[in-house]
Amino acid sequence: MANSTIVKERTPAFHPEIFEEAREAVITLRNLRKYLSSAELETLEILLDKNAVRQLSKSLKEAESGKLERFEKIL
């Protein structure tokens, strides 16, 4: 019989207090939405978009390391 290793999948622990904080933040944002400018709403949408934030972070790291492209080349 061959040796076998059982790998236990790690699952993140559930923290109810974090869930409650997130729920309250969503409620607050919904209530404040009518007071935000279109620019603020657009910024908020970007910050809530995980893919957009990931791409922005990657781009900033590339810029910091000197990996830049001319503006004319991009357009």
mmCIF file of the N, C-alpha and C atoms, coordinates in Angstrom:
data_MODEL
# 
_entry.id   MODEL 
# 
loop_
_atom_site.group_PDB 
_atom_site.id 
_atom_site.type_symbol 
_atom_site.label_atom_id 
_atom_site.label_alt_id 
_atom_site.label_comp_id 
_atom_site.label_asym_id 
_atom_site.label_entity_id 
_atom_site.label_seq_id 
_atom_site.pdbx_PDB_ins_code 
_atom_site.Cartn_x 
_atom_site.Cartn_y 
_atom_site.Cartn_z 
_atom_site.occupancy 
_atom_site.B_iso_or_equiv 
_atom_site.pdbx_formal_charge 
_atom_site.auth_seq_id 
_atom_site.auth_comp_id 
_atom_site.auth_asym_id 
_atom_site.auth_atom_id 
_atom_site.pdbx_PDB_model_num 
ATOM 1   N N  . MET A 1 1  ? 0.844   -1.169 0.000   1.00 0.00 ? 1  MET A N  1 
ATOM 2   C CA . MET A 1 1  ? 0.000   0.000  0.000   1.00 0.00 ? 1  MET A CA 1 
ATOM 3   C C  . MET A 1 1  ? 0.897   1.243  0.000   1.00 0.00 ? 1  MET A C  1 
ATOM 4   N N  . ALA A 1 2  ? 0.601   2.170  -0.882  1.00 0.00 ? 2  ALA A N  1 
ATOM 5   C CA . ALA A 1 2  ? 1.399   3.384  -1.006  1.00 0.00 ? 2  ALA A CA 1 
ATOM 6   C C  . ALA A 1 2  ? 1.050   4.356  0.105   1.00 0.00 ? 2  ALA A C  1 
ATOM 7   N N  . ASN A 1 3  ? 2.070   5.115  0.496   1.00 0.00 ? 3  ASN A N  1 
ATOM 8   C CA . ASN A 1 3  ? 1.813   6.156  1.499   1.00 0.00 ? 3  ASN A CA 1 
ATOM 9   C C  . ASN A 1 3  ? 0.960   7.248  0.878   1.00 0.00 ? 3  ASN A C  1 
ATOM 10  N N  . SER A 1 4  ? -0.005  7.714  1.591   1.00 0.00 ? 4  SER A N  1 
ATOM 11  C CA . SER A 1 4  ? -0.834  8.810  1.097   1.00 0.00 ? 4  SER A CA 1 
ATOM 12  C C  . SER A 1 4  ? -0.912  9.892  2.165   1.00 0.00 ? 4  SER A C  1 
ATOM 13  N N  . THR A 1 5  ? -0.974  11.105 1.701   1.00 0.00 ? 5  THR A N  1 
ATOM 14  C CA . THR A 1 5  ? -1.063  12.239 2.606   1.00 0.00 ? 5  THR A CA 1 
ATOM 15  C C  . THR A 1 5  ? -2.403  12.915 2.396   1.00 0.00 ? 5  THR A C  1 
ATOM 16  N N  . ILE A 1 6  ? -3.087  13.129 3.462   1.00 0.00 ? 6  ILE A N  1 
ATOM 17  C CA . ILE A 1 6  ? -4.364  13.822 3.388   1.00 0.00 ? 6  ILE A CA 1 
ATOM 18  C C  . ILE A 1 6  ? -4.089  15.302 3.648   1.00 0.00 ? 6  ILE A C  1 
ATOM 19  N N  . VAL A 1 7  ? -4.477  16.127 2.691   1.00 0.00 ? 7  VAL A N  1 
ATOM 20  C CA . VAL A 1 7  ? -4.278  17.558 2.822   1.00 0.00 ? 7  VAL A CA 1 
ATOM 21  C C  . VAL A 1 7  ? -5.599  18.170 3.263   1.00 0.00 ? 7  VAL A C  1 
ATOM 22  N N  . LYS A 1 8  ? -5.554  18.787 4.400   1.00 0.00 ? 8  LYS A N  1 
ATOM 23  C CA . LYS A 1 8  ? -6.750  19.432 4.917   1.00 0.00 ? 8  LYS A CA 1 
ATOM 24  C C  . LYS A 1 8  ? -6.838  20.828 4.315   1.00 0.00 ? 8  LYS A C  1 
ATOM 25  N N  . GLU A 1 9  ? -7.946  21.107 3.660   1.00 0.00 ? 9  GLU A N  1 
ATOM 26  C CA . GLU A 1 9  ? -8.144  22.406 3.035   1.00 0.00 ? 9  GLU A CA 1 
ATOM 27  C C  . GLU A 1 9  ? -8.367  23.445 4.122   1.00 0.00 ? 9  GLU A C  1 
ATOM 28  N N  . ARG A 1 10 ? -7.623  24.546 4.010   1.00 0.00 ? 10 ARG A N  1 
ATOM 29  C CA . ARG A 1 10 ? -7.774  25.628 4.988   1.00 0.00 ? 10 ARG A CA 1 
ATOM 30  C C  . ARG A 1 10 ? -8.907  26.539 4.556   1.00 0.00 ? 10 ARG A C  1 
ATOM 31  N N  . THR A 1 11 ? -9.784  26.775 5.469   1.00 0.00 ? 11 THR A N  1 
ATOM 32  C CA . THR A 1 11 ? -10.872 27.708 5.208   1.00 0.00 ? 11 THR A CA 1 
ATOM 33  C C  . THR A 1 11 ? -10.738 28.859 6.183   1.00 0.00 ? 11 THR A C  1 
ATOM 34  N N  . PRO A 1 12 ? -10.998 30.062 5.709   1.00 0.00 ? 12 PRO A N  1 
ATOM 35  C CA . PRO A 1 12 ? -10.874 31.197 6.620   1.00 0.00 ? 12 PRO A CA 1 
ATOM 36  C C  . PRO A 1 12 ? -11.891 31.112 7.745   1.00 0.00 ? 12 PRO A C  1 
ATOM 37  N N  . ALA A 1 13 ? -11.472 31.545 8.910   1.00 0.00 ? 13 ALA A N  1 
ATOM 38  C CA . ALA A 1 13 ? -12.376 31.540 10.063  1.00 0.00 ? 13 ALA A CA 1 
ATOM 39  C C  . ALA A 1 13 ? -13.451 32.591 9.866   1.00 0.00 ? 13 ALA A C  1 
ATOM 40  N N  . PHE A 1 14 ? -14.630 32.293 10.312  1.00 0.00 ? 14 PHE A N  1 
ATOM 41  C CA . PHE A 1 14 ? -15.736 33.234 10.205  1.00 0.00 ? 14 PHE A CA 1 
ATOM 42  C C  . PHE A 1 14 ? -15.714 34.140 11.413  1.00 0.00 ? 14 PHE A C  1 
ATOM 43  N N  . HIS A 1 15 ? -15.713 35.429 11.167  1.00 0.00 ? 15 HIS A N  1 
ATOM 44  C CA . HIS A 1 15 ? -15.710 36.413 12.238  1.00 0.00 ? 15 HIS A CA 1 
ATOM 45  C C  . HIS A 1 15 ? -16.969 37.266 12.114  1.00 0.00 ? 15 HIS A C  1 
ATOM 46  N N  . PRO A 1 16 ? -17.977 36.997 12.930  1.00 0.00 ? 16 PRO A N  1 
ATOM 47  C CA . PRO A 1 16 ? -19.245 37.734 12.835  1.00 0.00 ? 16 PRO A CA 1 
ATOM 48  C C  . PRO A 1 16 ? -19.083 39.245 12.964  1.00 0.00 ? 16 PRO A C  1 
ATOM 49  N N  . GLU A 1 17 ? -18.103 39.689 13.770  1.00 0.00 ? 17 GLU A N  1 
ATOM 50  C CA . GLU A 1 17 ? -17.929 41.131 13.955  1.00 0.00 ? 17 GLU A CA 1 
ATOM 51  C C  . GLU A 1 17 ? -17.484 41.824 12.663  1.00 0.00 ? 17 GLU A C  1 
ATOM 52  N N  . ILE A 1 18 ? -16.695 41.139 11.859  1.00 0.00 ? 18 ILE A N  1 
ATOM 53  C CA . ILE A 1 18 ? -16.272 41.701 10.569  1.00 0.00 ? 18 ILE A CA 1 
ATOM 54  C C  . ILE A 1 18 ? -17.466 41.792 9.623   1.00 0.00 ? 18 ILE A C  1 
ATOM 55  N N  . PHE A 1 19 ? -18.263 40.753 9.617   1.00 0.00 ? 19 PHE A N  1 
ATOM 56  C CA . PHE A 1 19 ? -19.471 40.762 8.775   1.00 0.00 ? 19 PHE A CA 1 
ATOM 57  C C  . PHE A 1 19 ? -20.393 41.904 9.180   1.00 0.00 ? 19 PHE A C  1 
ATOM 58  N N  . GLU A 1 20 ? -20.568 42.106 10.478  1.00 0.00 ? 20 GLU A N  1 
ATOM 59  C CA . GLU A 1 20 ? -21.442 43.171 10.970  1.00 0.00 ? 20 GLU A CA 1 
ATOM 60  C C  . GLU A 1 20 ? -20.896 44.547 10.593  1.00 0.00 ? 20 GLU A C  1 
ATOM 61  N N  . GLU A 1 21 ? -19.569 44.736 10.700  1.00 0.00 ? 21 GLU A N  1 
ATOM 62  C CA . GLU A 1 21 ? -18.962 46.007 10.302  1.00 0.00 ? 21 GLU A CA 1 
ATOM 63  C C  . GLU A 1 21 ? -19.182 46.272 8.815   1.00 0.00 ? 21 GLU A C  1 
ATOM 64  N N  . ALA A 1 22 ? -19.031 45.253 8.000   1.00 0.00 ? 22 ALA A N  1 
ATOM 65  C CA . ALA A 1 22 ? -19.232 45.404 6.557   1.00 0.00 ? 22 ALA A CA 1 
ATOM 66  C C  . ALA A 1 22 ? -20.687 45.740 6.255   1.00 0.00 ? 22 ALA A C  1 
ATOM 67  N N  . ARG A 1 23 ? -21.609 45.079 6.931   1.00 0.00 ? 23 ARG A N  1 
ATOM 68  C CA . ARG A 1 23 ? -23.034 45.345 6.732   1.00 0.00 ? 23 ARG A CA 1 
ATOM 69  C C  . ARG A 1 23 ? -23.368 46.791 7.099   1.00 0.00 ? 23 ARG A C  1 
ATOM 70  N N  . GLU A 1 24 ? -22.839 47.255 8.214   1.00 0.00 ? 24 GLU A N  1 
ATOM 71  C CA . GLU A 1 24 ? -23.075 48.635 8.638   1.00 0.00 ? 24 GLU A CA 1 
ATOM 72  C C  . GLU A 1 24 ? -22.471 49.627 7.651   1.00 0.00 ? 24 GLU A C  1 
ATOM 73  N N  . ALA A 1 25 ? -21.317 49.311 7.102   1.00 0.00 ? 25 ALA A N  1 
ATOM 74  C CA . ALA A 1 25 ? -20.679 50.187 6.115   1.00 0.00 ? 25 ALA A CA 1 
ATOM 75  C C  . ALA A 1 25 ? -21.533 50.298 4.860   1.00 0.00 ? 25 ALA A C  1 
ATOM 76  N N  . VAL A 1 26 ? -22.108 49.188 4.428   1.00 0.00 ? 26 VAL A N  1 
ATOM 77  C CA . VAL A 1 26 ? -22.969 49.204 3.237   1.00 0.00 ? 26 VAL A CA 1 
ATOM 78  C C  . VAL A 1 26 ? -24.203 50.059 3.498   1.00 0.00 ? 26 VAL A C  1 
ATOM 79  N N  . ILE A 1 27 ? -24.805 49.903 4.646   1.00 0.00 ? 27 ILE A N  1 
ATOM 80  C CA . ILE A 1 27 ? -25.989 50.702 5.001   1.00 0.00 ? 27 ILE A CA 1 
ATOM 81  C C  . ILE A 1 27 ? -25.632 52.184 5.032   1.00 0.00 ? 27 ILE A C  1 
ATOM 82  N N  . THR A 1 28 ? -24.486 52.512 5.627   1.00 0.00 ? 28 THR A N  1 
ATOM 83  C CA . THR A 1 28 ? -24.043 53.908 5.694   1.00 0.00 ? 28 THR A CA 1 
ATOM 84  C C  . THR A 1 28 ? -23.835 54.475 4.297   1.00 0.00 ? 28 THR A C  1 
ATOM 85  N N  . LEU A 1 29 ? -23.176 53.700 3.430   1.00 0.00 ? 29 LEU A N  1 
ATOM 86  C CA . LEU A 1 29 ? -22.948 54.169 2.059   1.00 0.00 ? 29 LEU A CA 1 
ATOM 87  C C  . LEU A 1 29 ? -24.255 54.385 1.316   1.00 0.00 ? 29 LEU A C  1 
ATOM 88  N N  . ARG A 1 30 ? -25.199 53.496 1.511   1.00 0.00 ? 30 ARG A N  1 
ATOM 89  C CA . ARG A 1 30 ? -26.503 53.672 0.856   1.00 0.00 ? 30 ARG A CA 1 
ATOM 90  C C  . ARG A 1 30 ? -27.172 54.958 1.312   1.00 0.00 ? 30 ARG A C  1 
ATOM 91  N N  . ASN A 1 31 ? -27.064 55.264 2.600   1.00 0.00 ? 31 ASN A N  1 
ATOM 92  C CA . ASN A 1 31 ? -27.678 56.480 3.137   1.00 0.00 ? 31 ASN A CA 1 
ATOM 93  C C  . ASN A 1 31 ? -26.953 57.735 2.671   1.00 0.00 ? 31 ASN A C  1 
ATOM 94  N N  . LEU A 1 32 ? -25.650 57.654 2.517   1.00 0.00 ? 32 LEU A N  1 
ATOM 95  C CA . LEU A 1 32 ? -24.863 58.816 2.103   1.00 0.00 ? 32 LEU A CA 1 
ATOM 96  C C  . LEU A 1 32 ? -24.861 59.035 0.589   1.00 0.00 ? 32 LEU A C  1 
ATOM 97  N N  . ARG A 1 33 ? -25.263 58.039 -0.142  1.00 0.00 ? 33 ARG A N  1 
ATOM 98  C CA . ARG A 1 33 ? -25.201 58.071 -1.602  1.00 0.00 ? 33 ARG A CA 1 
ATOM 99  C C  . ARG A 1 33 ? -25.822 59.334 -2.203  1.00 0.00 ? 33 ARG A C  1 
ATOM 100 N N  . LYS A 1 34 ? -26.946 59.756 -1.666  1.00 0.00 ? 34 LYS A N  1 
ATOM 101 C CA . LYS A 1 34 ? -27.639 60.922 -2.220  1.00 0.00 ? 34 LYS A CA 1 
ATOM 102 C C  . LYS A 1 34 ? -26.866 62.215 -1.998  1.00 0.00 ? 34 LYS A C  1 
ATOM 103 N N  . TYR A 1 35 ? -25.885 62.207 -1.092  1.00 0.00 ? 35 TYR A N  1 
ATOM 104 C CA . TYR A 1 35 ? -25.099 63.409 -0.806  1.00 0.00 ? 35 TYR A CA 1 
ATOM 105 C C  . TYR A 1 35 ? -23.757 63.437 -1.536  1.00 0.00 ? 35 TYR A C  1 
ATOM 106 N N  . LEU A 1 36 ? -23.415 62.351 -2.220  1.00 0.00 ? 36 LEU A N  1 
ATOM 107 C CA . LEU A 1 36 ? -22.134 62.278 -2.906  1.00 0.00 ? 36 LEU A CA 1 
ATOM 108 C C  . LEU A 1 36 ? -22.230 62.846 -4.312  1.00 0.00 ? 36 LEU A C  1 
ATOM 109 N N  . SER A 1 37 ? -21.161 63.480 -4.744  1.00 0.00 ? 37 SER A N  1 
ATOM 110 C CA . SER A 1 37 ? -21.112 63.997 -6.113  1.00 0.00 ? 37 SER A CA 1 
ATOM 111 C C  . SER A 1 37 ? -20.904 62.827 -7.072  1.00 0.00 ? 37 SER A C  1 
ATOM 112 N N  . SER A 1 38 ? -21.077 63.080 -8.346  1.00 0.00 ? 38 SER A N  1 
ATOM 113 C CA . SER A 1 38 ? -20.872 62.016 -9.336  1.00 0.00 ? 38 SER A CA 1 
ATOM 114 C C  . SER A 1 38 ? -19.424 61.546 -9.326  1.00 0.00 ? 38 SER A C  1 
ATOM 115 N N  . ALA A 1 39 ? -18.482 62.464 -9.107  1.00 0.00 ? 39 ALA A N  1 
ATOM 116 C CA . ALA A 1 39 ? -17.064 62.086 -9.040  1.00 0.00 ? 39 ALA A CA 1 
ATOM 117 C C  . ALA A 1 39 ? -16.794 61.195 -7.826  1.00 0.00 ? 39 ALA A C  1 
ATOM 118 N N  . GLU A 1 40 ? -17.407 61.520 -6.697  1.00 0.00 ? 40 GLU A N  1 
ATOM 119 C CA . GLU A 1 40 ? -17.233 60.703 -5.488  1.00 0.00 ? 40 GLU A CA 1 
ATOM 120 C C  . GLU A 1 40 ? -17.852 59.325 -5.672  1.00 0.00 ? 40 GLU A C  1 
ATOM 121 N N  . LEU A 1 41 ? -19.012 59.267 -6.321  1.00 0.00 ? 41 LEU A N  1 
ATOM 122 C CA . LEU A 1 41 ? -19.641 57.972 -6.588  1.00 0.00 ? 41 LEU A CA 1 
ATOM 123 C C  . LEU A 1 41 ? -18.777 57.127 -7.513  1.00 0.00 ? 41 LEU A C  1 
ATOM 124 N N  . GLU A 1 42 ? -18.199 57.763 -8.519  1.00 0.00 ? 42 GLU A N  1 
ATOM 125 C CA . GLU A 1 42 ? -17.338 57.038 -9.461  1.00 0.00 ? 42 GLU A CA 1 
ATOM 126 C C  . GLU A 1 42 ? -16.103 56.501 -8.734  1.00 0.00 ? 42 GLU A C  1 
ATOM 127 N N  . THR A 1 43 ? -15.513 57.321 -7.871  1.00 0.00 ? 43 THR A N  1 
ATOM 128 C CA . THR A 1 43 ? -14.357 56.883 -7.092  1.00 0.00 ? 43 THR A CA 1 
ATOM 129 C C  . THR A 1 43 ? -14.727 55.713 -6.198  1.00 0.00 ? 43 THR A C  1 
ATOM 130 N N  . LEU A 1 44 ? -15.867 55.798 -5.561  1.00 0.00 ? 44 LEU A N  1 
ATOM 131 C CA . LEU A 1 44 ? -16.335 54.724 -4.692  1.00 0.00 ? 44 LEU A CA 1 
ATOM 132 C C  . LEU A 1 44 ? -16.531 53.431 -5.478  1.00 0.00 ? 44 LEU A C  1 
ATOM 133 N N  . GLU A 1 45 ? -17.117 53.529 -6.649  1.00 0.00 ? 45 GLU A N  1 
ATOM 134 C CA . GLU A 1 45 ? -17.313 52.344 -7.495  1.00 0.00 ? 45 GLU A CA 1 
ATOM 135 C C  . GLU A 1 45 ? -15.982 51.697 -7.842  1.00 0.00 ? 45 GLU A C  1 
ATOM 136 N N  . ILE A 1 46 ? -14.988 52.508 -8.163  1.00 0.00 ? 46 ILE A N  1 
ATOM 137 C CA . ILE A 1 46 ? -13.665 51.973 -8.497  1.00 0.00 ? 46 ILE A CA 1 
ATOM 138 C C  . ILE A 1 46 ? -13.058 51.286 -7.285  1.00 0.00 ? 46 ILE A C  1 
ATOM 139 N N  . LEU A 1 47 ? -13.147 51.918 -6.124  1.00 0.00 ? 47 LEU A N  1 
ATOM 140 C CA . LEU A 1 47 ? -12.561 51.345 -4.915  1.00 0.00 ? 47 LEU A CA 1 
ATOM 141 C C  . LEU A 1 47 ? -13.242 50.053 -4.489  1.00 0.00 ? 47 LEU A C  1 
ATOM 142 N N  . LEU A 1 48 ? -14.511 49.890 -4.847  1.00 0.00 ? 48 LEU A N  1 
ATOM 143 C CA . LEU A 1 48 ? -15.233 48.665 -4.512  1.00 0.00 ? 48 LEU A CA 1 
ATOM 144 C C  . LEU A 1 48 ? -15.043 47.566 -5.549  1.00 0.00 ? 48 LEU A C  1 
ATOM 145 N N  . ASP A 1 49 ? -14.419 47.897 -6.672  1.00 0.00 ? 49 ASP A N  1 
ATOM 146 C CA . ASP A 1 49 ? -14.176 46.929 -7.743  1.00 0.00 ? 49 ASP A CA 1 
ATOM 147 C C  . ASP A 1 49 ? -12.816 46.272 -7.506  1.00 0.00 ? 49 ASP A C  1 
ATOM 148 N N  . LYS A 1 50 ? -12.823 45.023 -7.052  1.00 0.00 ? 50 LYS A N  1 
ATOM 149 C CA . LYS A 1 50 ? -11.582 44.336 -6.699  1.00 0.00 ? 50 LYS A CA 1 
ATOM 150 C C  . LYS A 1 50 ? -10.626 44.246 -7.882  1.00 0.00 ? 50 LYS A C  1 
ATOM 151 N N  . ASN A 1 51 ? -11.141 43.987 -9.068  1.00 0.00 ? 51 ASN A N  1 
ATOM 152 C CA . ASN A 1 51 ? -10.273 43.884 -10.245 1.00 0.00 ? 51 ASN A CA 1 
ATOM 153 C C  . ASN A 1 51 ? -9.628  45.222 -10.571 1.00 0.00 ? 51 ASN A C  1 
ATOM 154 N N  . ALA A 1 52 ? -10.385 46.302 -10.477 1.00 0.00 ? 52 ALA A N  1 
ATOM 155 C CA . ALA A 1 52 ? -9.840  47.628 -10.759 1.00 0.00 ? 52 ALA A CA 1 
ATOM 156 C C  . ALA A 1 52 ? -8.754  47.988 -9.741  1.00 0.00 ? 52 ALA A C  1 
ATOM 157 N N  . VAL A 1 53 ? -8.993  47.715 -8.472  1.00 0.00 ? 53 VAL A N  1 
ATOM 158 C CA . VAL A 1 53 ? -8.012  48.016 -7.431  1.00 0.00 ? 53 VAL A CA 1 
ATOM 159 C C  . VAL A 1 53 ? -6.759  47.171 -7.631  1.00 0.00 ? 53 VAL A C  1 
ATOM 160 N N  . ARG A 1 54 ? -6.928  45.921 -8.000  1.00 0.00 ? 54 ARG A N  1 
ATOM 161 C CA . ARG A 1 54 ? -5.790  45.041 -8.248  1.00 0.00 ? 54 ARG A CA 1 
ATOM 162 C C  . ARG A 1 54 ? -4.943  45.584 -9.410  1.00 0.00 ? 54 ARG A C  1 
ATOM 163 N N  . GLN A 1 55 ? -5.609  46.024 -10.490 1.00 0.00 ? 55 GLN A N  1 
ATOM 164 C CA . GLN A 1 55 ? -4.891  46.564 -11.646 1.00 0.00 ? 55 GLN A CA 1 
ATOM 165 C C  . GLN A 1 55 ? -4.202  47.878 -11.295 1.00 0.00 ? 55 GLN A C  1 
ATOM 166 N N  . LEU A 1 56 ? -4.872  48.739 -10.528 1.00 0.00 ? 56 LEU A N  1 
ATOM 167 C CA . LEU A 1 56 ? -4.252  49.993 -10.101 1.00 0.00 ? 56 LEU A CA 1 
ATOM 168 C C  . LEU A 1 56 ? -3.019  49.735 -9.247  1.00 0.00 ? 56 LEU A C  1 
ATOM 169 N N  . SER A 1 57 ? -3.110  48.793 -8.339  1.00 0.00 ? 57 SER A N  1 
ATOM 170 C CA . SER A 1 57 ? -1.966  48.453 -7.483  1.00 0.00 ? 57 SER A CA 1 
ATOM 171 C C  . SER A 1 57 ? -0.799  47.948 -8.315  1.00 0.00 ? 57 SER A C  1 
ATOM 172 N N  . LYS A 1 58 ? -1.095  47.092 -9.272  1.00 0.00 ? 58 LYS A N  1 
ATOM 173 C CA . LYS A 1 58 ? -0.056  46.551 -10.159 1.00 0.00 ? 58 LYS A CA 1 
ATOM 174 C C  . LYS A 1 58 ? 0.596   47.682 -10.949 1.00 0.00 ? 58 LYS A C  1 
ATOM 175 N N  . SER A 1 59 ? -0.216  48.583 -11.481 1.00 0.00 ? 59 SER A N  1 
ATOM 176 C CA . SER A 1 59 ? 0.304   49.698 -12.276 1.00 0.00 ? 59 SER A CA 1 
ATOM 177 C C  . SER A 1 59 ? 1.181   50.621 -11.434 1.00 0.00 ? 59 SER A C  1 
ATOM 178 N N  . LEU A 1 60 ? 0.764   50.887 -10.209 1.00 0.00 ? 60 LEU A N  1 
ATOM 179 C CA . LEU A 1 60 ? 1.553   51.740 -9.328  1.00 0.00 ? 60 LEU A CA 1 
ATOM 180 C C  . LEU A 1 60 ? 2.904   51.103 -8.993  1.00 0.00 ? 60 LEU A C  1 
ATOM 181 N N  . LYS A 1 61 ? 2.916   49.798 -8.743  1.00 0.00 ? 61 LYS A N  1 
ATOM 182 C CA . LYS A 1 61 ? 4.175   49.095 -8.465  1.00 0.00 ? 61 LYS A CA 1 
ATOM 183 C C  . LYS A 1 61 ? 5.095   49.147 -9.682  1.00 0.00 ? 61 LYS A C  1 
ATOM 184 N N  . GLU A 1 62 ? 4.518   48.965 -10.878 1.00 0.00 ? 62 GLU A N  1 
ATOM 185 C CA . GLU A 1 62 ? 5.321   49.038 -12.096 1.00 0.00 ? 62 GLU A CA 1 
ATOM 186 C C  . GLU A 1 62 ? 5.899   50.433 -12.273 1.00 0.00 ? 62 GLU A C  1 
ATOM 187 N N  . ALA A 1 63 ? 5.114   51.459 -12.015 1.00 0.00 ? 63 ALA A N  1 
ATOM 188 C CA . ALA A 1 63 ? 5.591   52.836 -12.146 1.00 0.00 ? 63 ALA A CA 1 
ATOM 189 C C  . ALA A 1 63 ? 6.706   53.123 -11.149 1.00 0.00 ? 63 ALA A C  1 
ATOM 190 N N  . GLU A 1 64 ? 6.552   52.643 -9.917  1.00 0.00 ? 64 GLU A N  1 
ATOM 191 C CA . GLU A 1 64 ? 7.573   52.853 -8.899  1.00 0.00 ? 64 GLU A CA 1 
ATOM 192 C C  . GLU A 1 64 ? 8.888   52.172 -9.259  1.00 0.00 ? 64 GLU A C  1 
ATOM 193 N N  . SER A 1 65 ? 8.796   51.051 -9.966  1.00 0.00 ? 65 SER A N  1 
ATOM 194 C CA . SER A 1 65 ? 10.002  50.331 -10.353 1.00 0.00 ? 65 SER A CA 1 
ATOM 195 C C  . SER A 1 65 ? 10.602  50.869 -11.651 1.00 0.00 ? 65 SER A C  1 
ATOM 196 N N  . GLY A 1 66 ? 9.975   51.907 -12.219 1.00 0.00 ? 66 GLY A N  1 
ATOM 197 C CA . GLY A 1 66 ? 10.510  52.518 -13.428 1.00 0.00 ? 66 GLY A CA 1 
ATOM 198 C C  . GLY A 1 66 ? 9.963   51.948 -14.724 1.00 0.00 ? 66 GLY A C  1 
ATOM 199 N N  . LYS A 1 67 ? 9.048   51.041 -14.628 1.00 0.00 ? 67 LYS A N  1 
ATOM 200 C CA . LYS A 1 67 ? 8.455   50.449 -15.830 1.00 0.00 ? 67 LYS A CA 1 
ATOM 201 C C  . LYS A 1 67 ? 7.313   51.352 -16.299 1.00 0.00 ? 67 LYS A C  1 
ATOM 202 N N  . LEU A 1 68 ? 7.654   52.290 -17.167 1.00 0.00 ? 68 LEU A N  1 
ATOM 203 C CA . LEU A 1 68 ? 6.693   53.277 -17.640 1.00 0.00 ? 68 LEU A CA 1 
ATOM 204 C C  . LEU A 1 68 ? 6.583   53.217 -19.159 1.00 0.00 ? 68 LEU A C  1 
ATOM 205 N N  . GLU A 1 69 ? 5.462   53.649 -19.672 1.00 0.00 ? 69 GLU A N  1 
ATOM 206 C CA . GLU A 1 69 ? 5.267   53.763 -21.114 1.00 0.00 ? 69 GLU A CA 1 
ATOM 207 C C  . GLU A 1 69 ? 4.837   55.184 -21.435 1.00 0.00 ? 69 GLU A C  1 
ATOM 208 N N  . ARG A 1 70 ? 5.259   55.655 -22.588 1.00 0.00 ? 70 ARG A N  1 
ATOM 209 C CA . ARG A 1 70 ? 4.899   56.999 -23.003 1.00 0.00 ? 70 ARG A CA 1 
ATOM 210 C C  . ARG A 1 70 ? 3.393   57.076 -23.226 1.00 0.00 ? 70 ARG A C  1 
ATOM 211 N N  . PHE A 1 71 ? 2.825   58.189 -22.843 1.00 0.00 ? 71 PHE A N  1 
ATOM 212 C CA . PHE A 1 71 ? 1.397   58.411 -22.948 1.00 0.00 ? 71 PHE A CA 1 
ATOM 213 C C  . PHE A 1 71 ? 0.914   58.251 -24.397 1.00 0.00 ? 71 PHE A C  1 
ATOM 214 N N  . GLU A 1 72 ? 1.712   58.764 -25.333 1.00 0.00 ? 72 GLU A N  1 
ATOM 215 C CA . GLU A 1 72 ? 1.363   58.688 -26.741 1.00 0.00 ? 72 GLU A CA 1 
ATOM 216 C C  . GLU A 1 72 ? 1.279   57.236 -27.233 1.00 0.00 ? 72 GLU A C  1 
ATOM 217 N N  . LYS A 1 73 ? 2.100   56.382 -26.669 1.00 0.00 ? 73 LYS A N  1 
ATOM 218 C CA . LYS A 1 73 ? 2.115   54.967 -27.072 1.00 0.00 ? 73 LYS A CA 1 
ATOM 219 C C  . LYS A 1 73 ? 0.846   54.255 -26.618 1.00 0.00 ? 73 LYS A C  1 
ATOM 220 N N  . ILE A 1 74 ? 0.317   54.646 -25.476 1.00 0.00 ? 74 ILE A N  1 
ATOM 221 C CA . ILE A 1 74 ? -0.885  54.006 -24.921 1.00 0.00 ? 74 ILE A CA 1 
ATOM 222 C C  . ILE A 1 74 ? -2.112  54.362 -25.725 1.00 0.00 ? 74 ILE A C  1 
ATOM 223 N N  . LEU A 1 75 ? -2.196  55.630 -26.150 1.00 0.00 ? 75 LEU A N  1 
ATOM 224 C CA . LEU A 1 75 ? -3.353  56.080 -26.922 1.00 0.00 ? 75 LEU A CA 1 
ATOM 225 C C  . LEU A 1 75 ? -3.091  55.768 -28.329 1.00 0.00 ? 75 LEU A C  1 
# 
